[in-house]
Amino acid sequence: MNPSKLQLTPTDIHDVFVVEPKVFGDERGWFTESFNAIDFANAIGSNISFVQDNHSFSRQWTLRGLHYQLEQTQGKLVRVVSGSVFDVAVDIRQDSPTYGKWVGVELSAENHKQLWIPPGLAHGFLVLSETAEFLYKTTDYYLPKSEACLLWNDQTVGIKWPLPAGISPNMNAKDAAGLSWDAAPKF
């Protein structure tokens, strides 16, 4: 890895990293190489193949997640290209030293940070800005029949979402009906 191109910062969850590509700027604006397969593989110590790119647009206080797939599990490299989100990963790998823990990172168009979430974690995000565009690469294809959803506000997990007092998140019925920690299937 060329350390001047990519910085990797470990989080409190085993194998989850904040990825910061080098941003080159001047009076004209800026440029960044948002993904380079060789640099990424060297940085995380594994050759990862991405097969699908997804792009979502959401309004403020929209909460999406906490999603995962039981088959065709997906690793995700996530980033924001407009606005900002509070991005969350929950470790549901029973053999992991950080099983049951969660991490949250603010990702924004301004900070250029990305989050690498390996397979075996539940993932979701809360939109902090007026709107946000969220992009993510996945290591396997989406398989609707294998999707599971962990309840966003499960007391056992205890995620501290940065919601202002009196604000409830906007979410679809599927996410609002997520499974409790005890009921959710694990890896």
N, C-alpha and C positions, 0 to 999 in steps of 0.2 A: 504494500500500500504506500502511496505517496502521501505522507501525513499533511502536506500542504493542501490536498484536495478534499480530504474527508476526515472528520473528527467523530469518533465514537465515544459516547459516555454511557457507562452502565447505569441501570436503574436499580431499584430495590427488588426487582424480579429477575431471577436467573434467566439469562439469554435475551432479555428485552433491553434494547439500546436506543438512546437518542442519537440520531445521525445528523451531523451538520456538515453539509457540503460547503466548500470554500466559495465565497461570493466575491467577485471582482467588480469593483465599482469605480466610477469617475463621474465627471460632470454630465456625461451623456445618460447615465443610468447604471445598470448593473447586469452581470452575467453570472450564471452558475450552471454547473453540470449537475443536474438534479439526480441523475443515476448513471453509474458506470459499473457494469457487471464485474469487471476485474477488481476494481477498487473495493466494491462492496464485499465480494467473496474474500478478498485478502483481509479486510477489516474484521469481519465476523468469524473468519476461520472456516468457512464452509462455502461450497459452490451452490448457490441458490438459483433455481430457474423460476422465473415468473411467467405465467401463462395468460393472465387476464389483467387488464387495467379497468378500474371503475372510477366514475366521476359523479359526485352528487352535489346538489345545490340545496341549501336549507336556510330557513329564516331563524332569527334570534330566538333562543331558548328551546329550539328543537333538540330533542334527545333521541339519538338513534343507538339501539343496542340494548343490552350487551349480547352480541351475536357470536355464534360459533357453529361449526359443522362437525357432526359425529363421524361422517365418512367424508373422504376427500377433504380432510382438514386443511385449512388454509393458513399459511404464514402471510403476513401483510406488511408492506412498507407503505406507511401512510404520510400524507402531507397536505397542507392547505395552500391554495394558490390565490385565494381572495378571502379576506376576513380573518377570524380566529375562532378556535375551538378548544375546549378542554377535552383531551383525548385520554381514554382509560383502557387499561388492559388488566384482566383478572386471571391469575394463574389457577387453572383447574386440572393441572397435571398432578395426579396423586403421588407420583414418585419424585416430584420436584422439591428441592429444599425450600422453595418459596410458595408452596401450595397454599391456596387460600388468600394470598396477598394481592393487593391491587396497587397500581401506580397511575398517576395522572400527570399529564404534561400539557402545557399550553403550546399549541402549534398555530402559527400564523403566517400570513403572506410576508409579513415584515421580518420575522425571525428565521425563516427558511428551515426551521427544524423539521425533521422527520422522525417517525418512531418505527422501529423494527419490532414486530410482534410475531414470534415464531408460532407454528402450529401448536394447538393445545391450550390456547388462551381465549377467553371471552373478550370481546372488544366492543366499545361504543364511544360516542362523543356527544358533547353538549355545545351548541353554537353560542358563542359569547358576543359576537359582533352582530350588526343589523342583519347581515346575510353572510354566508360562507360557502366557498366551493372547496370540496374535499376530494382529493385524488388518492387512490391506493392501488398498488400492485398486489396480486395474489399468486401464491405458489401452486394453487390448484383451482379447478373450475368450480363455480357455484353449483351446488346440488340442492335444490329446494327441499327435497324429502328428508335430507339429513340435517337441516338447520335446527338449532336449539337457541333458546334465549334465556339468559339469566336475568332475573328481576333487577332492574336498575337501582332500586333503593332497598335491596335486601339488607336487613339489620345485621346478619352474620358477617357479610362482606364489609359493610360500613363505609361505602364510598362517600367522600365529602365533596359532593357536586357544588360548584360555585354559583348556586342559584340565589338571587336576591330574596330577602324575606317577602313572603306573599306571592311569589311567582311559582307557578307550577310548570313543568316542562311540557312542550308540545310533543306528542308522540302518537304513533299509530296504535291500534288496538292490540296487535301482536306483541309489541314491545311493552305495553302497559300490563299485559298478562304474562310476563316472563315468569320463569320458574324460580322458586326459592332456592337458596344454596343447598338445603337438604334434599330437595326434590330434583334438582338439575343433574343430568348425567355428567359424569366426569371422565377423564382419560386415565 
